[in-house]
């Protein structure tokens, strides 16, 4: 009987990552973009959550589709727990992927 309980607990623990929370629920609603970085399959965006001043890393990855056009979906939201001052942190321009938002675009949007 103990063996059955042990197998049941092991089975539950192994399946728990499958029922993980939707990453979209962890996305900050009010954020400041700090930087972006990319690989062939993923796009990483670093943000500061302006509600909690926490550093957040958002990962978008390619969807597995049969089409030839790349389509990205939200894969992971990493809340680091690192507190930052959004007034002191500027945008960091990376060299590995085309920018989605630059300082010039920010100025145009403010006008």
Order of alpha helices (4+ residues) and beta strands (2+ residues): alpha-beta-beta-beta-beta-alpha
